[in-house]
Amino acid sequence: MTSINLNQPSMNLHTDHPMFSHHLYQYINFHLPQDRPIIVLCIGTDRSTGDSLGPLVGYFLNKKPIRSIQVFGTVDEPVHAKNLKETIDTIYRSNDNPFVIAIDAALSSMPKVKSVDIGLGSLTPGAALKKKELKPIGDIYIKGYINISGFMEFSILQNTRLSVVLKMAQQIAQGLSYTDIKLNKPKTFFKTNPTSSFKANH
């Protein structure tokens, strides 16, 4: 199994890697705090193929039996520029000191297309379209590079291949579902091997 350095402030993962979802989960799990509500904020709109990464992650995640994380942003109820501030206000009003994992699509140079950056800190929503009026959000960010940057970013997002976005969204959702499973596992209070202090009765 390929090992990764979980202590680094950010890392890049390619969707073609067979361990993509597992490495995503490992990084998130390593940096998750104790006893804080976990929020997955999936930013984007279903009206643009490239910008639908966030809503699709939320859609696929809600199809799984998640129990310990809250999802904001789906295909049916997307979180985008027009309702982002309202959604963030709702998150912080409804949760005590929430830990937010923010997800958004991004454009980059060709070598990074079909990969994601995951790291500590916030992301600026709508950065692919240079929407400077939106404030950074998140304690962990996931930026999915779905196409190349350049001129006419709006047109590029509109003409991004759906297969690229779907595959990335499914893999990100899978990694987040591993996180939810881990959060729901019963905690052990043994500091050493629990079987070492007991003998079987015969």
Residue frames as qw, qx, qy, qz and C-alpha x, y, z in Angstrom:
[[0.000, 0.888, 0.460, 0.000, 0.00, 0.00, 0.00],
 [0.387, 0.535, -0.032, 0.750, 1.33, 3.44, -0.91],
 [0.409, -0.580, -0.444, 0.547, 2.14, 5.58, 2.14],
 [0.161, 0.767, 0.196, 0.590, 1.44, 9.32, 2.27],
 [0.314, -0.003, -0.435, 0.844, 2.65, 12.10, 4.52],
 [0.212, -0.734, -0.625, -0.159, -0.44, 13.17, 6.46],
 [0.407, -0.608, -0.251, 0.634, 1.39, 15.93, 8.34],
 [0.276, 0.085, 0.320, 0.902, 1.73, 18.19, 5.31],
 [0.214, 0.383, 0.311, -0.843, -0.57, 21.24, 5.14],
 [0.690, 0.485, 0.018, -0.537, -1.87, 20.22, 1.69],
 [0.419, -0.192, 0.830, 0.314, -1.51, 17.48, -0.87],
 [0.532, 0.378, -0.331, -0.682, -2.55, 16.70, -4.43],
 [0.539, 0.016, 0.838, -0.080, -4.36, 13.47, -5.29],
 [0.293, 0.243, -0.587, -0.715, -5.12, 12.23, -8.80],
 [0.777, 0.061, 0.237, -0.580, -8.40, 10.50, -9.54],
 [0.776, 0.363, -0.488, -0.166, -6.62, 7.86, -11.62],
 [0.075, 0.408, -0.830, 0.373, -4.81, 6.61, -8.51],
 [0.573, -0.255, -0.752, -0.204, -6.47, 3.39, -7.23],
 [0.438, -0.380, -0.634, 0.511, -6.15, 4.60, -3.61],
 [0.018, 0.437, 0.111, 0.893, -7.58, 8.08, -4.25],
 [0.558, -0.610, -0.273, -0.492, -10.63, 7.75, -1.98],
 [0.816, -0.395, -0.329, 0.265, -8.68, 6.01, 0.76],
 [0.507, 0.063, -0.153, 0.846, -5.93, 8.63, 0.78],
 [0.182, -0.537, -0.159, -0.808, -8.55, 11.38, 0.85],
 [0.727, -0.575, -0.311, -0.210, -10.14, 9.72, 3.86],
 [0.768, -0.188, -0.298, 0.535, -6.78, 9.25, 5.59],
 [0.272, 0.282, -0.080, 0.916, -5.93, 12.93, 5.26],
 [0.408, -0.566, -0.182, -0.693, -9.31, 14.11, 6.52],
 [0.815, -0.461, -0.350, -0.025, -9.38, 11.63, 9.38],
 [0.669, -0.005, -0.301, 0.680, -5.88, 12.61, 10.49],
 [0.140, 0.202, -0.102, 0.964, -6.84, 16.27, 10.80],
 [0.434, -0.602, -0.487, -0.460, -10.38, 15.96, 12.16],
 [0.120, -0.418, 0.518, -0.737, -10.87, 17.54, 15.61],
 [0.205, -0.253, -0.918, 0.226, -12.59, 15.84, 18.50],
 [0.055, -0.604, -0.681, 0.411, -16.15, 16.67, 19.51],
 [0.152, 0.425, -0.089, -0.888, -16.99, 19.22, 16.81],
 [0.699, 0.508, 0.423, -0.273, -19.87, 18.92, 14.34],
 [0.378, -0.183, 0.646, 0.637, -18.54, 17.91, 10.92],
 [0.493, 0.705, 0.238, -0.451, -20.05, 19.85, 8.02],
 [0.492, 0.050, 0.618, 0.611, -19.46, 19.04, 4.35],
 [0.268, 0.745, 0.146, -0.593, -20.18, 22.18, 2.32],
 [0.558, 0.185, 0.656, 0.474, -20.50, 21.32, -1.37],
 [0.123, 0.687, 0.034, -0.715, -20.35, 24.53, -3.41],
 [0.121, -0.097, 0.719, 0.678, -21.45, 24.89, -7.01],
 [0.570, 0.339, 0.152, -0.733, -24.44, 24.76, -9.32],
 [0.619, 0.171, 0.761, 0.094, -26.13, 22.09, -11.39],
 [0.488, 0.818, 0.173, -0.251, -26.59, 24.63, -14.21],
 [0.313, 0.797, -0.508, -0.098, -22.96, 24.26, -15.31],
 [0.948, 0.079, -0.307, 0.041, -21.27, 20.93, -15.97],
 [0.543, 0.360, -0.488, 0.581, -17.89, 21.94, -14.59],
 [0.164, -0.408, 0.399, -0.804, -19.32, 23.79, -11.61],
 [0.812, -0.282, -0.195, -0.472, -21.53, 20.84, -10.65],
 [0.520, 0.233, -0.756, 0.321, -18.73, 19.01, -8.82],
 [0.121, -0.179, 0.617, -0.757, -19.85, 20.21, -5.38],
 [0.699, -0.003, 0.114, -0.706, -23.56, 19.45, -5.84],
 [0.820, 0.179, -0.508, -0.193, -22.74, 16.01, -7.25],
 [0.301, 0.230, -0.790, 0.483, -20.53, 15.21, -4.25],
 [0.376, -0.081, 0.483, -0.787, -23.43, 16.16, -1.99],
 [0.794, 0.119, -0.200, -0.562, -25.84, 14.10, -4.10],
 [0.720, 0.193, -0.666, 0.039, -23.68, 10.96, -4.01],
 [0.118, 0.225, -0.729, 0.636, -22.90, 11.41, -0.31],
 [0.539, -0.054, 0.321, -0.777, -26.58, 11.65, 0.59],
 [0.820, 0.127, -0.419, -0.369, -27.15, 8.35, -1.23],
 [0.525, 0.163, -0.765, 0.336, -24.95, 6.70, 1.39],
 [0.607, -0.641, -0.466, -0.063, -26.07, 5.88, 4.96],
 [0.324, 0.378, -0.373, 0.783, -24.17, 8.77, 6.56],
 [0.532, -0.660, -0.529, 0.032, -24.85, 9.48, 10.23],
 [0.556, -0.578, -0.188, 0.567, -22.18, 11.73, 11.72],
 [0.254, -0.158, 0.234, 0.925, -21.63, 14.40, 9.06],
 [0.345, 0.724, 0.425, -0.420, -24.02, 17.04, 7.76],
 [0.443, 0.164, 0.553, 0.686, -24.15, 17.78, 4.04],
 [0.221, 0.773, 0.216, -0.553, -25.02, 21.18, 2.59],
 [0.250, 0.618, -0.458, -0.588, -25.22, 21.49, -1.19],
 [0.563, 0.119, 0.812, 0.099, -26.74, 18.90, -3.52],
 [0.120, 0.186, 0.663, 0.715, -28.09, 18.74, -7.05],
 [0.163, -0.691, -0.675, -0.200, -31.60, 19.40, -5.73],
 [0.303, -0.939, -0.155, 0.055, -30.51, 22.11, -3.27],
 [0.704, 0.325, -0.112, 0.622, -27.23, 23.60, -4.53],
 [0.380, -0.810, -0.097, 0.436, -25.16, 26.10, -2.57],
 [0.575, 0.463, 0.247, 0.628, -23.92, 28.82, -4.90],
 [0.278, 0.185, -0.106, 0.937, -23.00, 32.49, -4.99],
 [0.312, -0.488, -0.238, -0.780, -26.55, 33.70, -4.40],
 [0.747, -0.551, -0.169, -0.331, -27.27, 31.65, -1.27],
 [0.693, 0.181, -0.535, 0.449, -23.79, 30.92, 0.09],
 [0.002, 0.367, -0.431, 0.824, -23.82, 33.59, 2.81],
 [0.705, -0.296, 0.022, -0.644, -27.27, 32.48, 4.00],
 [0.920, -0.018, -0.392, -0.017, -26.13, 28.84, 4.08],
 [0.492, 0.261, -0.547, 0.625, -22.98, 29.67, 6.06],
 [0.303, -0.378, 0.299, -0.822, -25.06, 31.67, 8.54],
 [0.866, -0.206, -0.151, -0.430, -27.37, 28.67, 8.95],
 [0.805, 0.130, -0.517, 0.260, -24.43, 26.33, 9.52],
 [0.306, 0.243, -0.526, 0.756, -22.90, 28.47, 12.27],
 [0.472, -0.322, 0.156, -0.806, -26.25, 29.31, 13.85],
 [0.899, -0.136, -0.183, -0.373, -27.31, 25.65, 14.02],
 [0.907, 0.004, -0.318, 0.278, -24.00, 24.13, 15.15],
 [0.471, -0.862, 0.162, 0.098, -21.64, 24.85, 18.00],
 [0.217, -0.714, 0.591, 0.305, -18.15, 25.48, 16.60],
 [0.914, 0.333, 0.212, -0.096, -18.61, 23.45, 13.40],
 [0.404, -0.435, 0.629, 0.502, -15.68, 21.98, 11.46],
 [0.641, 0.648, 0.121, -0.392, -16.31, 22.71, 7.79],
 [0.529, -0.104, 0.677, 0.501, -14.98, 20.69, 4.87],
 [0.399, 0.709, 0.045, -0.579, -15.49, 22.94, 1.84],
 [0.582, 0.089, 0.705, 0.396, -15.61, 21.50, -1.68],
 [0.391, 0.786, 0.054, -0.476, -15.58, 23.39, -4.95],
 [0.812, 0.417, 0.263, 0.313, -14.55, 22.96, -8.58],
 [0.212, -0.804, 0.256, 0.493, -11.46, 24.73, -9.90],
 [0.754, 0.649, -0.034, 0.091, -9.49, 25.27, -13.09],
 [0.523, -0.679, 0.408, 0.315, -5.75, 24.80, -13.41],
 [0.211, 0.606, -0.658, -0.395, -2.93, 23.90, -15.78],
 [0.791, 0.183, -0.465, -0.354, -3.21, 20.66, -17.74],
 [0.404, 0.230, -0.844, 0.267, -1.04, 18.49, -15.42],
 [0.150, -0.018, 0.703, -0.695, -3.45, 19.05, -12.51],
 [0.646, 0.016, -0.216, -0.732, -6.69, 18.36, -14.40],
 [0.838, -0.139, -0.485, -0.209, -8.53, 15.32, -12.94],
 [0.531, -0.031, -0.634, 0.562, -6.82, 15.81, -9.58],
 [0.377, -0.854, -0.273, -0.231, -7.77, 17.48, -6.31],
 [0.247, 0.404, -0.513, 0.717, -5.93, 19.61, -3.80],
 [0.637, -0.647, -0.403, -0.116, -6.87, 18.86, -0.22],
 [0.438, 0.277, -0.406, 0.753, -5.45, 20.93, 2.59],
 [0.314, -0.558, -0.567, 0.518, -5.85, 22.75, 5.86],
 [0.039, -0.303, -0.007, 0.952, -7.59, 26.10, 5.72],
 [0.469, 0.602, 0.433, -0.480, -10.27, 27.69, 3.62],
 [0.396, 0.217, 0.611, 0.650, -11.04, 28.03, -0.05],
 [0.200, 0.374, 0.034, -0.905, -12.50, 30.97, -1.92],
 [0.544, 0.448, 0.706, -0.076, -15.74, 29.89, -3.62],
 [0.501, 0.828, 0.245, -0.061, -16.05, 30.75, -7.27],
 [0.351, -0.673, 0.400, 0.514, -12.33, 31.26, -7.70],
 [0.536, 0.164, 0.687, 0.463, -12.52, 29.58, -11.11],
 [0.231, 0.764, 0.478, 0.368, -14.71, 32.47, -12.25],
 [0.345, 0.161, -0.190, 0.905, -12.76, 35.07, -10.25],
 [0.364, -0.746, -0.399, -0.389, -15.76, 36.01, -8.08],
 [0.361, 0.275, -0.490, 0.744, -13.85, 38.16, -5.62],
 [0.414, -0.474, 0.081, -0.773, -16.93, 39.15, -3.62],
 [0.889, -0.296, -0.301, -0.175, -17.20, 35.69, -2.01],
 [0.295, -0.750, 0.528, -0.268, -15.37, 35.21, 1.28],
 [0.382, 0.301, -0.871, 0.064, -13.15, 32.19, 2.05],
 [0.786, -0.322, 0.151, -0.507, -14.80, 29.33, 3.93],
 [0.937, 0.067, -0.342, -0.020, -13.70, 26.04, 5.45],
 [0.563, -0.693, 0.451, -0.012, -11.33, 24.37, 7.91],
 [0.517, -0.145, 0.743, 0.398, -10.32, 21.79, 5.31],
 [0.501, 0.594, -0.119, -0.618, -10.70, 22.47, 1.60],
 [0.624, 0.090, 0.723, 0.281, -11.06, 20.14, -1.38],
 [0.336, 0.674, -0.186, -0.632, -10.53, 21.76, -4.77],
 [0.745, 0.184, 0.624, 0.145, -11.29, 19.56, -7.75],
 [0.027, 0.538, -0.433, -0.722, -9.51, 20.52, -10.96],
 [0.669, 0.387, 0.615, -0.156, -11.98, 19.62, -13.66],
 [0.632, 0.690, 0.241, 0.257, -10.55, 21.55, -16.63],
 [0.582, 0.070, 0.001, 0.810, -7.78, 23.88, -17.79],
 [0.078, -0.806, -0.262, 0.525, -7.72, 27.56, -16.90],
 [0.382, 0.118, 0.431, 0.809, -7.32, 30.37, -19.37],
 [0.213, 0.030, -0.108, -0.971, -9.62, 32.80, -21.12],
 [0.627, -0.131, -0.339, -0.689, -13.41, 32.53, -21.00],
 [0.047, -0.165, 0.910, -0.377, -13.56, 30.45, -17.81],
 [0.606, 0.181, 0.402, -0.663, -17.36, 30.43, -17.84],
 [0.749, 0.414, -0.323, -0.404, -17.37, 28.80, -21.27],
 [0.313, 0.382, -0.860, 0.126, -14.73, 26.30, -20.15],
 [0.311, -0.043, 0.779, -0.542, -16.86, 25.26, -17.15],
 [0.711, 0.313, 0.152, -0.611, -19.92, 24.90, -19.38],
 [0.760, 0.468, -0.388, -0.231, -18.04, 22.65, -21.80],
 [0.181, -0.483, 0.833, -0.202, -16.30, 20.42, -19.26],
 [0.535, 0.014, -0.799, -0.275, -16.85, 16.70, -19.80],
 [0.718, -0.450, 0.046, -0.529, -19.48, 15.32, -17.46],
 [0.930, -0.027, -0.351, 0.103, -17.59, 12.02, -17.14],
 [0.436, 0.351, -0.459, 0.690, -14.64, 13.83, -15.52],
 [0.309, -0.428, 0.268, -0.806, -16.87, 15.58, -12.99],
 [0.872, -0.250, -0.158, -0.390, -18.94, 12.48, -12.20],
 [0.837, 0.077, -0.455, 0.292, -15.92, 10.28, -11.57],
 [0.251, 0.345, -0.448, 0.785, -14.28, 12.86, -9.32],
 [0.509, -0.398, 0.119, -0.754, -17.50, 13.52, -7.40],
 [0.921, -0.181, -0.286, -0.195, -18.08, 9.80, -6.77],
 [0.726, 0.139, -0.474, 0.479, -14.53, 9.31, -5.52],
 [0.000, -0.386, 0.365, -0.847, -14.64, 12.33, -3.21],
 [0.704, -0.347, -0.021, -0.620, -18.00, 11.18, -1.83],
 [0.905, -0.061, -0.418, 0.055, -16.57, 7.72, -1.22],
 [0.468, 0.245, -0.497, 0.689, -13.65, 9.14, 0.76],
 [0.286, -0.359, 0.248, -0.853, -16.02, 11.24, 2.85],
 [0.847, -0.258, -0.221, -0.410, -18.25, 8.24, 3.49],
 [0.747, 0.056, -0.544, 0.378, -15.21, 6.38, 4.87],
 [0.084, 0.312, -0.409, 0.854, -14.80, 9.31, 7.26],
 [0.626, -0.321, 0.007, -0.710, -18.41, 8.97, 8.39],
 [0.895, -0.102, -0.431, -0.055, -17.96, 5.22, 8.95],
 [0.531, 0.182, -0.537, 0.630, -14.87, 5.90, 11.05],
 [0.195, -0.341, 0.278, -0.877, -16.73, 8.47, 13.15],
 [0.775, -0.247, -0.091, -0.575, -19.45, 5.90, 13.87],
 [0.718, 0.086, -0.668, 0.179, -17.15, 3.13, 15.01],
 [0.667, -0.726, -0.154, -0.059, -17.37, 2.49, 18.76],
 [0.148, 0.783, -0.494, 0.348, -14.41, 3.96, 20.64],
 [0.845, -0.171, -0.459, 0.216, -12.23, 1.64, 22.65],
 [0.325, -0.889, 0.187, -0.264, -10.95, 2.69, 26.06],
 [0.924, -0.247, 0.101, 0.275, -8.20, 0.06, 26.27],
 [0.005, 0.902, -0.385, -0.192, -4.70, 1.51, 26.29],
 [0.146, -0.419, 0.875, 0.191, -3.16, -1.89, 25.67],
 [0.384, -0.005, -0.828, -0.408, -4.30, -5.10, 24.04],
 [0.624, -0.306, 0.159, -0.702, -7.71, -5.73, 25.64],
 [0.925, -0.034, -0.341, -0.163, -7.26, -9.50, 25.45],
 [0.469, 0.398, -0.639, 0.461, -4.06, -9.43, 27.49],
 [0.226, -0.310, 0.556, -0.737, -5.91, -8.92, 30.80],
 [0.800, -0.020, 0.192, -0.568, -8.51, -11.65, 30.30],
 [0.090, -0.228, 0.962, 0.120, -8.42, -15.40, 30.18],
 [0.591, -0.075, -0.522, -0.611, -10.98, -17.54, 28.47],
 [0.603, -0.237, 0.567, -0.508, -13.27, -19.57, 30.73],
 [0.476, 0.186, -0.813, -0.280, -13.19, -23.27, 30.07]]
